[in-house]
Amino acid sequence: MLSSQFLIDQKQCCGNGCMMCPYEPRHIKGNEQLQKRWNQSKKKSYNTHMNKINIPMIGLGTWLIPNDEAELITKDAINLGYKHIDTAEIYRNEEGIGKAIKSLSISRNDIYITTKMWPGMSKQEEPYQNYKGALNACEQSLRLLQVDEIDLYLIHNPFAKENRLELWEAMVELKKQGKVKHIGVSNYNVHHIKEIEKAGIEMPAANQIEIHPWHVIPQPLAEYMDKYEILPIAYSTLAPIPNWREGSRWNGKPEDMKSGAMPCEDIANKYGVTVPQLFLKWAIQLGYPVLPKSVKYDRLKENLSLDHFEISIDDMTSISNIAINEQKCLAWSGDFDPLDVD
């Protein structure tokens, strides 16, 4: 699990045994068994399950999909071959997604479900969630999704500062009860996760973060997650595209980015793909599962078609470097980044 900064700074394997090393690792030389494993891993397609939580590398993001549309769109996605559906309590579409999964003749083991517990929003007139409320929130999500177990259950944000640890204790309890298979967080920075580390309880298995060339994982966070094998999951990877979330208030892009030229179009043309496909593949080659959202059938199909090209190391570096000194969160309204909260 490497940050895009790694590919900028490194030209070859550093020899430290990093997971998802994009180069032939130095430490396998002379070891036939490891060499064979490396050769096989380089041939795996993008939808190979990875890491200890077995999450598919591409899933359907459902933020801003209304509940009454979620059933049809989820059905289309699953029929096209999506194996992962990402939703959340705050999205208010778990019911529609649950109906879609229930209605299809697909084994529960063949679809991966992520949902998130909402702990509250900073500077809003809503109480922050507590331990008991977190348990109840999970019960509601299970009922709406019509499943007995959630594959990955996340705390949606770190805003409930005084309650963060008790909320995480509730997540651990839910896992013990068998209601969720894996637990994690979203929008957490190092100091948020360190609260869990210092408490000496189970660490998160994943951290869902806004990741695109204008908002890469900060190096200290990338190194910390790598140390504890916390998988980065990328959301809003298509945010730099001009018409992304057009008209939504959940769009922190400056006006020139909303109406400007398509970024990295020259690189995409080189591979005969669209810019959305290029950005999704960029994230996947960095080792991040992605969650592109669309309500259009052709776009759902396009976002899933990523296995026919490979981005070169030089082009990966160029994409990663386009805004390395001007990092900006684009997925939240206003000039706000959840990673920066206390």
TORGUBA-544596 format. One line per field, with one value per residue (C-alpha): residue number from 1; residue in one letter; chain; y, x, z. Coordinates in pm, whole numbers. Each point is the difference from the previous one (the first is absolute). Example, Ala and Ser with C-alpha at 12.3 -4.5 7.8 and 13.67 -1.06 7.14 Angstrom:
BEGIN
num = (1 / 2)
residuo = (A / S)
cadena = (A / A)
py = (-450 / 344)
px = (1230 / 137)
pz = (780 / -66)
end
This chain:
BEGIN
num = (1 / 2 / 3 / 4 / 5 / 6 / 7 / 8 / 9 / 10 / 11 / 12 / 13 / 14 / 15 / 16 / 17 / 18 / 19 / 20 / 21 / 22 / 23 / 24 / 25 / 26 / 27 / 28 / 29 / 30 / 31 / 32 / 33 / 34 / 35 / 36 / 37 / 38 / 39 / 40 / 41 / 42 / 43 / 44 / 45 / 46 / 47 / 48 / 49 / 50 / 51 / 52 / 53 / 54 / 55 / 56 / 57 / 58 / 59 / 60 / 61 / 62 / 63 / 64 / 65 / 66 / 67 / 68 / 69 / 70 / 71 / 72 / 73 / 74 / 75 / 76 / 77 / 78 / 79 / 80 / 81 / 82 / 83 / 84 / 85 / 86 / 87 / 88 / 89 / 90 / 91 / 92 / 93 / 94 / 95 / 96 / 97 / 98 / 99 / 100 / 101 / 102 / 103 / 104 / 105 / 106 / 107 / 108 / 109 / 110 / 111 / 112 / 113 / 114 / 115 / 116 / 117 / 118 / 119 / 120 / 121 / 122 / 123 / 124 / 125 / 126 / 127 / 128 / 129 / 130 / 131 / 132 / 133 / 134 / 135 / 136 / 137 / 138 / 139 / 140 / 141 / 142 / 143 / 144 / 145 / 146 / 147 / 148 / 149 / 150 / 151 / 152 / 153 / 154 / 155 / 156 / 157 / 158 / 159 / 160 / 161 / 162 / 163 / 164 / 165 / 166 / 167 / 168 / 169 / 170 / 171 / 172 / 173 / 174 / 175 / 176 / 177 / 178 / 179 / 180 / 181 / 182 / 183 / 184 / 185 / 186 / 187 / 188 / 189 / 190 / 191 / 192 / 193 / 194 / 195 / 196 / 197 / 198 / 199 / 200 / 201 / 202 / 203 / 204 / 205 / 206 / 207 / 208 / 209 / 210 / 211 / 212 / 213 / 214 / 215 / 216 / 217 / 218 / 219 / 220 / 221 / 222 / 223 / 224 / 225 / 226 / 227 / 228 / 229 / 230 / 231 / 232 / 233 / 234 / 235 / 236 / 237 / 238 / 239 / 240 / 241 / 242 / 243 / 244 / 245 / 246 / 247 / 248 / 249 / 250 / 251 / 252 / 253 / 254 / 255 / 256 / 257 / 258 / 259 / 260 / 261 / 262 / 263 / 264 / 265 / 266 / 267 / 268 / 269 / 270 / 271 / 272 / 273 / 274 / 275 / 276 / 277 / 278 / 279 / 280 / 281 / 282 / 283 / 284 / 285 / 286 / 287 / 288 / 289 / 290 / 291 / 292 / 293 / 294 / 295 / 296 / 297 / 298 / 299 / 300 / 301 / 302 / 303 / 304 / 305 / 306 / 307 / 308 / 309 / 310 / 311 / 312 / 313 / 314 / 315 / 316 / 317 / 318 / 319 / 320 / 321 / 322 / 323 / 324 / 325 / 326 / 327 / 328 / 329 / 330 / 331 / 332 / 333 / 334 / 335 / 336 / 337 / 338 / 339 / 340 / 341 / 342)
residuo = (M / L / S / S / Q / F / L / I / D / Q / K / Q / C / C / G / N / G / C / M / M / C / P / Y / E / P / R / H / I / K / G / N / E / Q / L / Q / K / R / W / N / Q / S / K / K / K / S / Y / N / T / H / M / N / K / I / N / I / P / M / I / G / L / G / T / W / L / I / P / N / D / E / A / E / L / I / T / K / D / A / I / N / L / G / Y / K / H / I / D / T / A / E / I / Y / R / N / E / E / G / I / G / K / A / I / K / S / L / S / I / S / R / N / D / I / Y / I / T / T / K / M / W / P / G / M / S / K / Q / E / E / P / Y / Q / N / Y / K / G / A / L / N / A / C / E / Q / S / L / R / L / L / Q / V / D / E / I / D / L / Y / L / I / H / N / P / F / A / K / E / N / R / L / E / L / W / E / A / M / V / E / L / K / K / Q / G / K / V / K / H / I / G / V / S / N / Y / N / V / H / H / I / K / E / I / E / K / A / G / I / E / M / P / A / A / N / Q / I / E / I / H / P / W / H / V / I / P / Q / P / L / A / E / Y / M / D / K / Y / E / I / L / P / I / A / Y / S / T / L / A / P / I / P / N / W / R / E / G / S / R / W / N / G / K / P / E / D / M / K / S / G / A / M / P / C / E / D / I / A / N / K / Y / G / V / T / V / P / Q / L / F / L / K / W / A / I / Q / L / G / Y / P / V / L / P / K / S / V / K / Y / D / R / L / K / E / N / L / S / L / D / H / F / E / I / S / I / D / D / M / T / S / I / S / N / I / A / I / N / E / Q / K / C / L / A / W / S / G / D / F / D / P / L / D / V / D)
cadena = (A / A / A / A / A / A / A / A / A / A / A / A / A / A / A / A / A / A / A / A / A / A / A / A / A / A / A / A / A / A / A / A / A / A / A / A / A / A / A / A / A / A / A / A / A / A / A / A / A / A / A / A / A / A / A / A / A / A / A / A / A / A / A / A / A / A / A / A / A / A / A / A / A / A / A / A / A / A / A / A / A / A / A / A / A / A / A / A / A / A / A / A / A / A / A / A / A / A / A / A / A / A / A / A / A / A / A / A / A / A / A / A / A / A / A / A / A / A / A / A / A / A / A / A / A / A / A / A / A / A / A / A / A / A / A / A / A / A / A / A / A / A / A / A / A / A / A / A / A / A / A / A / A / A / A / A / A / A / A / A / A / A / A / A / A / A / A / A / A / A / A / A / A / A / A / A / A / A / A / A / A / A / A / A / A / A / A / A / A / A / A / A / A / A / A / A / A / A / A / A / A / A / A / A / A / A / A / A / A / A / A / A / A / A / A / A / A / A / A / A / A / A / A / A / A / A / A / A / A / A / A / A / A / A / A / A / A / A / A / A / A / A / A / A / A / A / A / A / A / A / A / A / A / A / A / A / A / A / A / A / A / A / A / A / A / A / A / A / A / A / A / A / A / A / A / A / A / A / A / A / A / A / A / A / A / A / A / A / A / A / A / A / A / A / A / A / A / A / A / A / A / A / A / A / A / A / A / A / A / A / A / A / A / A / A / A / A / A / A / A / A / A / A / A / A / A / A / A / A / A / A / A / A / A / A / A / A / A / A / A / A / A)
py = (0 / 291 / 367 / 158 / 200 / -327 / -31 / 354 / -49 / -352 / -123 / -360 / -231 / 154 / -343 / 52 / -268 / 244 / -159 / 50 / 91 / 107 / -114 / -345 / -11 / -36 / -240 / -275 / -32 / -346 / -138 / -211 / -31 / 375 / 69 / -232 / 172 / 343 / -111 / -128 / 315 / 218 / -192 / 49 / 208 / 314 / -176 / -242 / 13 / 145 / 44 / -164 / 136 / -157 / 312 / 16 / 265 / 178 / 67 / 208 / 326 / 104 / 344 / 232 / -290 / 37 / -299 / -36 / -28 / -210 / -334 / 22 / 143 / -265 / -273 / 138 / 16 / -354 / -138 / 175 / -172 / 232 / -202 / 284 / 250 / 292 / 187 / 171 / 83 / 367 / -84 / -107 / -265 / -321 / -116 / 22 / -177 / -274 / -55 / -33 / -256 / -196 / -12 / -129 / -368 / 63 / -170 / 226 / -109 / 148 / 356 / 216 / 263 / 303 / 237 / 270 / 117 / 376 / 143 / 353 / 308 / 272 / 343 / -142 / -10 / -377 / -206 / -214 / -373 / -212 / -368 / -118 / 212 / -153 / -350 / 106 / 165 / -326 / -189 / 245 / -36 / -381 / 23 / 242 / -193 / -327 / -181 / -179 / 134 / 309 / -69 / 332 / 242 / 343 / 302 / 264 / 284 / 104 / 296 / -145 / 84 / -81 / -319 / -138 / -271 / -126 / -11 / -213 / -227 / -46 / -100 / -262 / -130 / -27 / -207 / -228 / -46 / -109 / 286 / 142 / -187 / 285 / 341 / 321 / 377 / 274 / 342 / -80 / 148 / -134 / 166 / -137 / -358 / 37 / 34 / -360 / -113 / 157 / -172 / -334 / -131 / -142 / 233 / 97 / -225 / 285 / 378 / 143 / 330 / 250 / -97 / 155 / 184 / 323 / -174 / -283 / -165 / 210 / -181 / -36 / -155 / -230 / -123 / -45 / -203 / -209 / -78 / -126 / -155 / 239 / -8 / 338 / -5 / 285 / 204 / 295 / -111 / 171 / 335 / 193 / -63 / 324 / -137 / -208 / 60 / 277 / 219 / -168 / 200 / -288 / 124 / 198 / 56 / 350 / 146 / -32 / -375 / -35 / 161 / -57 / -243 / -374 / -84 / -262 / -45 / -37 / -293 / -163 / 32 / -179 / -309 / 37 / 45 / 271 / 223 / -168 / -337 / 144 / 143 / -320 / -211 / 240 / -55 / -376 / -26 / 182 / -278 / 185 / -150 / 261 / 94 / 180 / 116 / 30 / -27 / -57 / -356 / 74 / 178 / -286 / -233 / 228 / 40 / -379 / -43 / 59 / -325 / 59 / 256 / 68 / 346 / 31 / 103 / 331 / 82 / -106 / 248 / 276 / -51 / -12 / 315 / 230 / 168 / -135 / 346 / 121 / -279 / 76 / -193 / 25 / -227 / 219 / 334 / 303 / 5 / -296 / -324 / -256 / -122 / 335 / -14 / -31)
px = (0 / 197 / -72 / 38 / 286 / 192 / -2 / 125 / 289 / 102 / 134 / 52 / -76 / 121 / 73 / -223 / -251 / -288 / -338 / -123 / 351 / -35 / 354 / 152 / 89 / 367 / -65 / -138 / 312 / 146 / -315 / -178 / -322 / -37 / 103 / -275 / -255 / 109 / -28 / -351 / -107 / 101 / -248 / -303 / -285 / -134 / -297 / 212 / -92 / 280 / 115 / -135 / -354 / -43 / -149 / -44 / 212 / -297 / -340 / -309 / -4 / -357 / 27 / -267 / -198 / -358 / -157 / -268 / 269 / 248 / -174 / 15 / 353 / 128 / -161 / 162 / 339 / -16 / -119 / 294 / 240 / 47 / 82 / 7 / -271 / 97 / -271 / -53 / -263 / 11 / -51 / -358 / 3 / 79 / -360 / 12 / 334 / -133 / -300 / 231 / 225 / -298 / -170 / 299 / 91 / 349 / 172 / 57 / 364 / 33 / -83 / 203 / -191 / 155 / -209 / 83 / -131 / -56 / 155 / -127 / 122 / 217 / -160 / -350 / -294 / -2 / 121 / 305 / -54 / 79 / 76 / -360 / -102 / 278 / -128 / -352 / 122 / 157 / -322 / -191 / 248 / -24 / -379 / -6 / 264 / -182 / 321 / 121 / 356 / 169 / 334 / 160 / -146 / 161 / -22 / -77 / 210 / 206 / -220 / -135 / 322 / -120 / -171 / 248 / 140 / -335 / -128 / 298 / -66 / -352 / 147 / 217 / -307 / -197 / 278 / 2 / -376 / 48 / -205 / 293 / 293 / 254 / 11 / 169 / -19 / -36 / 166 / 230 / 348 / 289 / -98 / -355 / 119 / 266 / -281 / -92 / 363 / 57 / -312 / 154 / -304 / -45 / 122 / -208 / 33 / -66 / -19 / -216 / 151 / -43 / 275 / 68 / 300 / -104 / -36 / 247 / 45 / 233 / 330 / -16 / -347 / 109 / 297 / -210 / -267 / 265 / 158 / -330 / -128 / -295 / -127 / -63 / -326 / -40 / -317 / -63 / 283 / -177 / -34 / 241 / -225 / -191 / -358 / 50 / -287 / -126 / -247 / 55 / 93 / 231 / 253 / 295 / 162 / 105 / -197 / 288 / 12 / -378 / 12 / 361 / 161 / -4 / 316 / 248 / -189 / 327 / 104 / -342 / 11 / 333 / -167 / -323 / -208 / -209 / 135 / -231 / 146 / 351 / -56 / -162 / 284 / 254 / -149 / -24 / 364 / 90 / -182 / -322 / -346 / -221 / -370 / -113 / -362 / -225 / -370 / 59 / 22 / 271 / 213 / -45 / 126 / 290 / 115 / 19 / 207 / 350 / 180 / 113 / 276 / 286 / 134 / 377 / 208 / 87 / -365 / -96 / 256 / -128 / -359 / 106 / 208 / -250 / -108 / 239 / 70 / -361 / -191 / -369 / -298 / -276 / -274 / -126 / -175 / 216 / 368 / -19 / 198 / -120 / 357 / 76 / -256 / 121)
pz = (0 / -130 / -37 / -341 / 149 / 16 / -377 / -31 / 241 / -97 / -333 / 111 / 290 / 326 / 148 / 305 / -95 / -54 / -70 / -360 / -115 / -367 / -76 / 18 / 372 / 83 / 287 / -229 / -213 / 36 / 163 / -263 / 200 / 56 / -361 / -124 / 225 / -129 / -363 / 64 / 184 / -295 / -219 / 224 / -144 / 164 / 160 / 198 / 366 / 206 / 355 / 311 / -44 / -347 / -152 / -380 / -166 / -153 / 152 / -62 / 195 / 83 / 166 / -148 / -153 / 132 / 171 / -267 / -271 / 195 / -66 / -379 / -10 / 241 / -211 / -314 / 171 / 135 / -334 / -168 / 238 / 299 / 311 / 252 / 98 / 225 / 191 / 336 / 256 / -100 / -371 / 78 / -275 / 189 / -43 / -380 / -10 / 227 / -228 / -302 / 164 / 132 / -339 / -194 / -14 / 130 / 290 / 300 / -9 / -350 / 98 / 238 / 197 / 168 / 205 / 253 / 336 / 19 / 320 / -56 / -183 / 148 / 46 / -50 / 238 / 31 / 296 / -51 / -5 / 308 / 68 / 21 / -297 / -209 / 77 / -96 / -320 / -111 / 75 / -219 / -286 / 21 / -16 / -294 / -193 / 78 / 96 / 311 / -19 / -145 / -169 / 94 / 255 / 36 / 227 / -261 / 140 / 305 / 98 / 330 / 183 / 352 / -111 / -253 / 224 / 127 / -356 / -95 / 299 / -137 / -336 / 169 / 185 / -324 / -150 / 306 / -41 / -363 / -141 / -194 / -151 / -12 / 168 / -101 / -17 / -257 / -25 / 295 / 26 / 209 / 329 / -29 / -45 / 270 / 255 / -81 / 5 / 342 / 138 / -91 / -185 / -348 / -273 / -306 / -302 / -246 / -32 / -279 / -117 / -282 / -244 / -341 / -149 / 177 / 337 / 57 / 339 / 218 / 35 / 383 / -28 / -283 / 203 / 314 / -182 / -172 / 338 / 145 / -324 / -21 / -356 / -171 / -197 / -249 / -35 / -236 / -229 / -292 / 179 / -230 / -303 / -87 / 12 / 316 / 248 / -222 / 189 / 336 / 308 / 94 / -247 / 131 / -338 / -101 / -291 / -245 / 61 / -50 / -342 / -100 / -242 / 60 / 200 / -124 / -327 / -192 / 220 / -30 / -379 / -3 / 146 / -196 / 317 / 161 / 276 / 258 / -97 / 26 / 350 / 125 / -134 / 150 / 346 / -48 / -108 / 322 / 185 / 87 / -55 / -170 / 25 / -317 / 8 / -303 / -78 / -372 / -132 / -258 / 260 / 248 / -270 / -93 / 361 / 33 / -317 / 131 / -62 / -358 / 66 / 239 / 81 / -24 / 300 / -168 / -66 / 353 / 127 / -231 / 120 / 364 / -37 / -170 / 324 / 259 / 142 / -20 / 170 / 44 / 132 / -265 / 135 / 286 / -23 / 58 / 85 / 236 / 39 / 258 / 45 / 167 / 281 / 361)
end
